[in-house]
């Protein structure tokens, strides 16, 4: 099993999200923070757009030669004393990780933030096998206490307010003084640090994700703002890196180039507080580090995206800028998308990984305003790919029958221009007369999806085509 998906129930999920006052209050706070910080960071770097072009080209080159870079990466990981494990799907990735846990007699695991572990449902599998995973990223730790999935790929607890965090800490941290003061965010942070610090030393293995995998050195790179990634991988006796195959870049120089657009796009920082490069297990001269180093490389449908209309999605560096600027995400949050990846990037990636039959509603959750593509540091054409998924959904008759028949009727008239003009003129005239009294309609046949939530304005004046001919004729 992969992480359980409720993407087919997107409309129901969105309805609940819109009615959740705590969620709406949390989303209201995030709408400006991410956007304003990114804009300020970009303004301070005149060459930002040139860097985007360079980052895009680096990833395009890597994807075009992915087989060669995978071989080079594995060769260099082995040369550094590590081991690479290839996993075709989520089940195989879970099996590899659990086998490694048994090899090192692991009872606890300190986890740095990893979307791949969310994708494969790793925590549930580890708990079932008797290994206790402890999320060490603060946001991930909070949602683990609540038994919730992340709602954002860089701010997993963005949907939760401080009062909810305080209640969860008091519920779980029963060994601490019940009279302690937790009203300030700094007090919550201090308590989390106190609890987690002990977990790092107790952990038998450390599991982290990877922002980049460097082919030339066999290294993995993670960026964090809390230092939890460093503690998760240097203190335990084994370090397991979980990453998907598209995280490869050829050189350290390439990674540093992309890092210049990553943090600015994600959090408005010039660089994350910690950028950690790991290469193999501890050597004799090293003061610390894991005794063993393993990389689990996951495919899980990504190789099937190569050479298709969706290959550009594999350039994604998980910065979250698309969802930070998306009006739909701002309205419903991340959980409404029903799987690991929310927002515009999730609307493209989710159908690619779990199928259009399960994720096909997500590409419809878009205004096509284009903000996601305009801010994407890798210049991924997200609206274009969402349109491709809509086409595939329509071709497989997965869209509602009313939509298919409505488009079929429109297509009939659109292929007959004279008839189209006659029909639209008649419809405009009829609706204009019928709506003259109030100026709007509370209900219309074949428009229930619109009038259920808002009034339909009564049309006024000529049709668009008639006005177009008139204006063009006037200029001639």
KOLKOLZA-395938 format. One record per residue (C-alpha): y, z, x; residue in one letter. Coordinates in pm, 1 decimal, decimal comma. Example, Ala and Ser with C-alpha at 12.3 -4.5 7.8 and 13.67 -1.06 7.14 Angstrom:
BEGIN
        y        z        x residuo
   -450,0    780,0   1230,0       A
   -106,0    714,0   1367,0       S
//
This chain:
BEGIN
        y        z        x residuo
      0,0      0,0      0,0       X
    361,1    -54,2    100,2       X
    634,5    172,3    -25,1       X
    619,4    173,8   -405,0       X
    854,1    -86,5   -553,2       X
   1034,2    -57,4   -886,4       X
   1232,2   -376,7   -827,8       X
   1087,5   -542,0  -1141,2       X
   1267,1   -270,6  -1341,7       X
   1605,3   -339,7  -1183,3       X
   1791,2   -362,1  -1514,7       X
   1654,3    -27,8  -1632,6       X
   1724,3    125,1  -1289,5       X
   2082,0     -4,1  -1300,5       X
   2137,6    130,4  -1651,2       X
   2032,5    479,3  -1539,8       X
   2250,6    456,3  -1229,3       X
   2558,5    363,1  -1430,8       X
   2504,7    668,2  -1652,4       X
   2458,0    913,0  -1361,0       X
   2789,3   1099,6  -1309,4       X
   2689,4   1251,1   -972,2       X
   2591,1    910,1   -838,0       X
   2908,2    745,3   -964,4       X
   3121,6   1013,5   -801,5       X
   2938,8    968,0   -469,8       X
   2969,6    588,5   -484,7       X
   3340,6    613,5   -558,5       X
   3394,6    799,0   -231,0       X
   3205,9    544,4    -21,2       X
   3378,5    234,8   -155,5       X
   3683,5    263,5     66,0       X
   3562,2    455,7    371,2       X
   3322,4    197,3    512,6       X
   3549,4    -93,9    422,1       X
   3868,8     49,0    569,5       X
   3702,6    163,9    893,0       X
   3537,8   -174,3    948,1       X
   3864,1   -360,0    887,6       X
   4048,5   -138,2   1136,7       X
   3777,6   -180,5   1400,9       X
   3775,0   -558,7   1360,1       X
   4154,4   -578,4   1382,0       X
   4140,4   -401,4   1719,3       X
   3905,9   -669,5   1861,3       X
   4066,2  -1016,5   1856,3       X
   3745,0  -1184,4   1973,4       X
   3534,4  -1036,0   1692,0       X
   3464,5  -1369,4   1519,6       X
   3372,6  -1530,9   1852,4       X
   3129,0  -1245,0   1911,6       X
   2977,9  -1307,8   1569,2       X
   2916,3  -1668,6   1665,3       X
   2756,8  -1559,6   1990,8       X
   2537,5  -1298,8   1817,9       X
   2422,5  -1554,7   1562,0       X
   2333,3  -1803,8   1835,8       X
   2137,1  -1542,7   2032,0       X
   1922,7  -1458,1   1731,5       X
   1876,5  -1822,3   1634,5       X
   1754,4  -1900,4   1986,4       X
   1516,8  -1604,0   1981,4       X
   1368,8  -1698,0   1644,8       X
   1320,4  -2057,3   1760,2       X
   1111,2  -1929,5   2053,8       X
    976,5  -1608,2   1904,0       X
    618,1  -1665,1   2017,8       X
    724,7  -1691,9   2382,3       X
    946,2  -1383,5   2368,4       X
    674,6  -1180,3   2198,5       X
    438,5  -1262,7   2485,0       X
    701,4  -1178,7   2745,6       X
    786,1   -852,5   2571,7       X
    422,8   -740,9   2554,1       X
    372,2   -830,6   2921,2       X
    670,0   -622,2   3030,0       X
    579,9   -323,6   2810,2       X
    239,1   -316,5   2976,8       X
    395,7   -349,5   3320,2       X
    603,0    -38,5   3244,6       X
    292,2    158,5   3143,8       X
    317,1    120,2   2766,1       X
    106,4    -53,6   2504,9       X
    190,5   -296,3   2224,3       X
     -2,3   -300,8   1895,7       X
     42,2   -596,3   1660,0       X
     18,5   -526,4   1285,7       X
    -12,4   -808,9   1036,6       X
     76,9   -596,5    734,5       X
    168,6   -246,4    622,2       X
   -190,0   -129,2    593,9       X
   -269,2   -227,4    951,2       X
     50,9    -66,3   1080,2       X
    -32,8    262,0    908,1       X
   -385,5    253,7   1047,4       X
   -257,8    201,0   1402,6       X
    -12,5    490,2   1377,7       X
   -273,3    725,0   1228,6       X
   -523,1    629,1   1500,3       X
   -262,2    719,8   1761,4       X
   -197,2   1050,9   1586,1       X
   -568,5   1130,4   1608,3       X
   -581,9   1021,7   1971,7       X
   -312,7   1275,9   2061,4       X
   -441,5   1539,5   1819,6       X
   -105,2   1537,2   1645,2       X
    -28,5   1787,5   1372,2       X
    346,7   1724,6   1351,2       X
    569,1   1426,4   1423,4       X
    944,3   1416,1   1481,6       X
   1080,5   1095,4   1330,7       X
   1398,6    916,3   1412,0       X
   1535,1    694,9   1134,9       X
   1311,5    391,2   1080,7       X
   1335,1    150,1    790,0       X
    997,1      9,4    893,2       X
    833,5    347,1    833,6       X
    989,6    339,5    485,9       X
    864,5    -15,8    433,9       X
    503,7     71,9    512,2       X
    503,3    409,3    333,5       X
    421,5    592,4    656,8       X
    524,3    944,9    561,6       X
    289,7    957,7    264,7       X
      2,4    823,1    474,9       X
     65,2   1078,8    750,4       X
     78,3   1368,8    506,5       X
   -248,5   1255,1    350,3       X
   -403,6   1249,9    699,4       X
   -286,5   1603,9    777,8       X
      7,9   1511,8   1000,5       X
    345,8   1655,4    898,8       X
    633,0   1408,6    951,2       X
    978,5   1560,6    996,9       X
   1278,3   1333,2    951,5       X
   1540,9   1426,5   1210,3       X
   1828,4   1200,8   1105,8       X
   2044,0   1429,5    889,5       X
   2060,1   1190,6    595,4       X
   1687,4   1119,0    613,4       X
   1614,6   1491,1    642,3       X
   1814,4   1560,0    325,0       X
   1637,2   1295,9    119,3       X
   1299,0   1407,5    257,0       X
   1370,5   1753,6    116,2       X
   1445,9   1587,4   -217,8       X
   1141,0   1358,9   -200,4       X
   1362,3   1053,4   -244,2       X
   1382,2    717,3    -66,1       X
   1702,3    622,4    118,2       X
   1975,3    463,4    -90,8       X
   2151,1    295,9    203,4       X
   2013,2    164,9    530,8       X
   2264,0    345,3    754,8       X
   2372,3    630,5    523,8       X
   2048,7    718,9    344,0       X
   2197,1   1017,9    157,4       X
   2525,8    854,3     56,8       X
   2435,5    908,4   -310,7       X
   2423,0   1289,0   -275,1       X
   2719,4   1526,1   -289,9       X
   2758,6   1842,6    -74,3       X
   2679,0   2073,9   -365,1       X
   2340,3   1908,8   -406,2       X
   2273,2   1940,9    -32,5       X
   2359,6   2311,2    -44,5       X
   2120,3   2364,1   -335,8       X
   1839,2   2185,5   -149,4       X
   1896,6   2384,6    170,8       X
   1885,0   2711,7    -21,7       X
   1568,7   2599,0   -200,4       X
   1384,3   2499,2    118,0       X
   1528,7   2718,2    395,3       X
   1405,9   3041,4    241,6       X
   1367,2   3207,4    582,5       X
   1747,0   3219,1    624,0       X
   1990,5   3473,2    481,3       X
   2033,0   3400,1    107,8       X
   2390,1   3532,0    123,4       X
   2499,4   3281,4    390,2       X
   2804,3   3064,6    323,7       X
   2729,8   2691,8    289,9       X
   3042,9   2566,0    119,6       X
   3175,5   2365,5    414,4       X
   3008,6   2047,0    546,3       X
   3016,3   2188,7    899,4       X
   2810,2   2486,2    779,8       X
   2551,0   2253,2    629,1       X
   2539,4   2054,7    953,0       X
   2498,1   2368,1   1163,4       X
   2210,5   2488,1    948,1       X
   2033,1   2152,2    965,5       X
   2073,5   2149,5   1344,1       X
   1932,6   2501,4   1367,0       X
   1626,7   2417,1   1158,5       X
   1558,6   2081,5   1321,9       X
   1599,2   2199,8   1681,3       X
   1276,6   2398,1   1652,7       X
   1098,0   2097,1   1501,9       X
   1165,6   1884,2   1810,3       X
    980,3   2129,7   2034,6       X
    693,0   2169,7   1789,6       X
    632,5   1796,3   1746,7       X
    320,5   1647,0   1907,0       X
    444,5   1288,5   1879,7       X
    780,0   1122,1   1828,1       X
    829,0    815,2   1609,2       X
   1144,9    606,1   1618,6       X
   1256,9    270,1   1496,2       X
   1430,5     14,9   1716,4       X
   1753,7   -173,7   1676,7       X
   1651,1   -413,6   1952,3       X
   1345,3   -494,4   2161,1       X
   1428,3   -643,0   2502,7       X
   1185,4   -912,0   2617,0       X
   1294,0   -919,4   2982,8       X
   1231,5   -545,6   3039,4       X
    989,5   -438,9   2765,2       X
   1247,4   -184,1   2645,3       X
   1336,1    -57,2   2300,2       X
   1694,5     25,5   2205,0       X
   1808,6    265,1   1933,6       X
   2160,3    359,9   1828,5       X
   2239,0    694,2   1664,5       X
   2534,8    923,3   1609,4       X
   2341,2   1250,0   1618,4       X
   2124,2   1236,0   1930,8       X
   1815,6   1291,8   1720,9       X
   1659,2    969,4   1847,0       X
   1669,4   1094,7   2206,4       X
   1514,8   1431,5   2120,1       X
   1247,5   1269,3   1903,0       X
   1120,7   1047,4   2182,5       X
   1168,4   1249,9   2502,1       X
   1015,8   1586,4   2409,2       X
    674,8   1502,4   2248,3       X
    371,8   1394,2   2448,5       X
    374,3   1044,5   2297,0       X
    647,8    813,4   2172,5       X
    566,2    552,4   1906,9       X
    818,9    276,9   1840,7       X
    796,3    112,1   1498,0       X
    969,6   -225,2   1478,5       X
    940,5   -563,7   1312,4       X
    895,6   -879,4   1514,9       X
   1247,4  -1016,3   1456,8       X
   1406,3   -724,5   1646,6       X
   1344,5   -909,9   1974,2       X
   1626,3  -1040,5   2191,9       X
   1574,9  -1206,3   2530,0       X
   1783,1   -985,7   2762,5       X
   1976,8   -661,4   2791,5       X
   2292,7   -869,4   2813,3       X
   2207,7  -1025,4   2476,2       X
   2156,4   -682,3   2322,9       X
   2489,7   -557,3   2459,8       X
   2660,2   -861,2   2309,8       X
   2522,8   -787,2   1961,8       X
   2596,6   -415,2   1998,7       X
   2967,8   -503,2   2010,4       X
   2952,8   -623,8   1647,9       X
   2688,5   -379,0   1519,7       X
   2874,7    -45,3   1515,3       X
   3204,8   -204,9   1415,8       X
   3036,3   -364,1   1115,7       X
   2833,7    -57,8   1021,8       X
   3061,8    244,2   1063,6       X
   3386,2    111,1   1210,0       X
   3307,5    254,0   1553,8       X
   3347,2     60,1   1874,6       X
   3003,4    188,8   1975,3       X
   2763,0    440,1   1828,4       X
   2770,1    782,4   1994,7       X
   2424,5    730,7   2146,6       X
   2275,4    403,0   2264,0       X
   1933,6    481,7   2409,8       X
   1716,4    240,7   2608,6       X
   1350,4    340,2   2646,2       X
   1112,9    168,5   2885,6       X
    756,6    295,4   2905,8       X
    628,2    652,7   2942,5       X
    756,7    919,6   3180,8       X
    720,3    835,8   3548,2       X
    655,7   1089,5   3821,8       X
   1021,6   1093,3   3923,3       X
   1147,4   1138,1   3566,1       X
   1267,1   1487,0   3466,0       X
   1152,2   1436,7   3107,4       X
   1010,1   1180,5   2868,3       X
    690,1   1114,8   2674,1       X
    353,0   1102,2   2844,0       X
    260,3    785,0   2652,4       X
    459,4    495,6   2506,8       X
    334,8    274,6   2221,9       X
    505,8     -2,7   2026,3       X
    377,3   -105,8   1683,3       X
    510,4   -453,3   1603,0       X
    499,2   -538,6   1233,0       X
    490,8   -884,1   1078,5       X
    439,1   -808,2    706,0       X
    556,6  -1149,0    586,7       X
    825,0  -1222,7    842,8       X
    641,8  -1499,6   1026,2       X
    606,8  -1675,1    690,1       X
    988,7  -1685,3    669,2       X
   1018,9  -1880,2    994,6       X
   1101,4  -2244,8    938,5       X
   1194,0  -2185,8    572,9       X
   1517,9  -2157,9    376,7       X
   1505,2  -1783,2    442,2       X
   1474,9  -1780,0    822,9       X
   1842,3  -1688,7    860,2       X
   1762,6  -1352,4    699,9       X
   1567,4  -1262,9   1013,8       X
   1897,2  -1242,8   1201,6       X
   1986,0   -925,0   1010,8       X
   2065,7   -627,4   1236,5       X
   2067,5   -369,7    952,6       X
   2435,2   -277,2    977,0       X
   2480,6   -232,3    602,4       X
   2813,6   -418,8    591,9       X
   2696,9   -643,1    308,0       X
   2621,8   -351,7     75,0       X
   2935,4   -165,1    185,8       X
   3140,7   -455,1     47,0       X
   2922,9   -549,3   -252,5       X
   3067,1   -474,3   -599,4       X
   2718,0   -458,2   -750,3       X
   2598,4   -202,6   -494,5       X
   2921,2     -6,5   -552,5       X
   2834,2     10,3   -922,8       X
   2465,4    103,4   -912,3       X
   2384,4    232,4   -561,6       X
   2075,0    163,4   -357,3       X
   1793,7    317,2   -562,7       X
   1849,7     70,0   -845,8       X
   1718,4   -208,8   -621,1       X
   1381,5    -40,0   -637,7       X
   1256,6    -81,4   -281,9       X
   1343,0    -11,2     79,8       X
   1624,0   -263,4    127,6       X
   1919,9   -251,4   -116,2       X
   2231,7   -458,9   -161,1       X
   2270,1   -829,5    -82,8       X
   2039,3   -819,1    219,9       X
   1774,6   -653,1      2,9       X
   1823,3   -914,0   -267,5       X
   1709,3  -1174,1    -13,0       X
   1462,5   -976,7    198,6       X
   1274,2   -795,6    -78,6       X
   1145,9  -1110,8   -256,2       X
   1052,4  -1246,8     87,5       X
    835,6   -944,7    169,1       X
    689,4   -834,4   -166,0       X
    711,5  -1160,4   -361,5       X
    953,8  -1318,9   -605,4       X
    739,7  -1196,4   -893,3       X
    827,1   -836,8   -797,5       X
   1170,5   -881,5   -641,0       X
   1300,2  -1180,5   -833,5       X
   1549,4   -982,6  -1040,8       X
   1746,0   -876,2   -733,7       X
   1902,7  -1215,2   -644,2       X
   2045,4  -1216,5   -996,8       X
   2229,3   -889,9   -922,5       X
   2517,5  -1069,0   -755,2       X
   2864,4  -1184,1   -851,5       X
   2847,3  -1448,1   -575,6       X
   3191,0  -1333,2   -461,9       X
   3085,8  -1410,4   -104,1       X
   3212,1  -1084,5     49,0       X
   2867,1  -1011,4    193,7       X
   2859,6  -1332,8    395,2       X
   3222,0  -1298,7    502,5       X
   3161,9   -955,8    663,1       X
   2808,9  -1010,4    797,1       X
   2824,2   -982,7   1178,4       X
   2538,2  -1233,4   1206,7       X
   2696,5  -1480,6    960,6       X
   2390,1  -1481,7    734,1       X
   2447,1  -1707,5    429,2       X
   2331,6  -1445,7    179,5       X
   2468,4  -1609,1   -139,8       X
   2302,7  -1939,0    -49,3       X
   1965,4  -1769,6     -4,6       X
   2005,2  -1574,5   -327,9       X
   2055,8  -1907,5   -503,3       X
   1734,7  -2035,0   -345,2       X
   1547,5  -1733,6   -484,7       X
   1699,1  -1795,3   -828,2       X
   1570,4  -2151,6   -811,8       X
   1221,1  -2034,8   -721,0       X
   1226,5  -1773,9   -995,3       X
   1322,6  -2044,3  -1244,2       X
   1058,5  -2287,6  -1117,3       X
    785,2  -2026,8  -1165,5       X
    907,1  -1945,0  -1517,6       X
    982,8  -1586,7  -1416,6       X
   1328,9  -1590,6  -1573,4       X
   1354,7  -1490,9  -1942,0       X
   1265,9  -1767,2  -2188,0       X
   1614,1  -1759,9  -2343,0       X
   1767,4  -1833,6  -2003,0       X
   1529,5  -2121,9  -1935,3       X
   1582,0  -2278,7  -2276,0       X
   1956,2  -2229,1  -2253,2       X
   1972,2  -2403,2  -1916,8       X
   1747,9  -2678,2  -2050,8       X
   1985,2  -2733,8  -2342,2       X
   2285,4  -2737,3  -2108,2       X
   2104,8  -2984,7  -1881,6       X
   2040,6  -3215,3  -2177,3       X
   2411,5  -3235,1  -2257,7       X
   2526,0  -3239,4  -1893,0       X
   2327,2  -3559,2  -1830,8       X
   2511,1  -3724,4  -2120,8       X
   2884,6  -3688,4  -2043,1       X
   3015,9  -3836,2  -2367,8       X
   2792,9  -3612,8  -2576,2       X
   2884,7  -3314,3  -2356,6       X
   3256,6  -3370,6  -2416,6       X
   3200,6  -3406,3  -2790,5       X
   2986,6  -3091,8  -2811,4       X
   3221,4  -2874,3  -2604,1       X
   3522,1  -2992,4  -2803,7       X
   3345,0  -2907,2  -3128,3       X
   3232,3  -2567,6  -2998,3       X
   3582,4  -2483,9  -2871,8       X
   3737,7  -2577,1  -3202,6       X
   3487,1  -2379,5  -3406,9       X
   3514,5  -2065,1  -3191,8       X
   3893,2  -2088,7  -3183,1       X
   3914,0  -2099,0  -3562,9       X
   3652,5  -1826,3  -3613,4       X
   3816,6  -1592,7  -3362,1       X
   4177,9  -1655,9  -3460,5       X
   4213,4  -1330,4  -3654,6       X
   4105,6  -1088,9  -3381,4       X
   4120,8  -1305,2  -3071,2       X
   3773,0  -1197,9  -2962,6       X
   3412,7  -1166,9  -3078,2       X
   3200,8   -853,1  -3078,4       X
   2885,4  -1059,1  -3129,4       X
   2786,5  -1420,3  -3083,0       X
   2450,6  -1594,4  -3121,0       X
   2292,1  -1679,7  -2782,8       X
   2543,8  -1451,8  -2609,3       X
   2391,5  -1111,1  -2674,9       X
   2363,6  -1033,1  -2303,8       X
   2742,2  -1057,3  -2281,0       X
   2855,0   -905,8  -2612,1       X
   2620,5   -607,4  -2576,4       X
   2860,6   -465,3  -2316,9       X
   3195,0   -641,9  -2373,8       X
   3382,8   -856,9  -2622,6       X
   3386,7  -1235,1  -2586,0       X
   3741,8  -1376,8  -2589,8       X
   3808,3  -1648,8  -2842,7       X
   3886,1  -1975,8  -2661,2       X
   4235,7  -2118,8  -2680,1       X
   4372,1  -2464,9  -2610,3       X
   4179,7  -2767,7  -2488,5       X
   3849,9  -2780,0  -2302,3       X
   3857,5  -2771,5  -1924,1       X
   3763,0  -3139,3  -1899,4       X
   4040,7  -3238,4  -2140,1       X
   4298,3  -3039,5  -1943,4       X
   4166,1  -3184,9  -1616,5       X
   4207,3  -3542,9  -1741,4       X
   4553,2  -3460,6  -1871,1       X
   4668,3  -3301,7  -1545,1       X
   4525,9  -3579,2  -1329,2       X
   4677,3  -3840,9  -1555,3       X
   5015,5  -3670,1  -1537,1       X
   5013,5  -3673,3  -1154,3       X
   4909,9  -4035,9  -1137,2       X
//
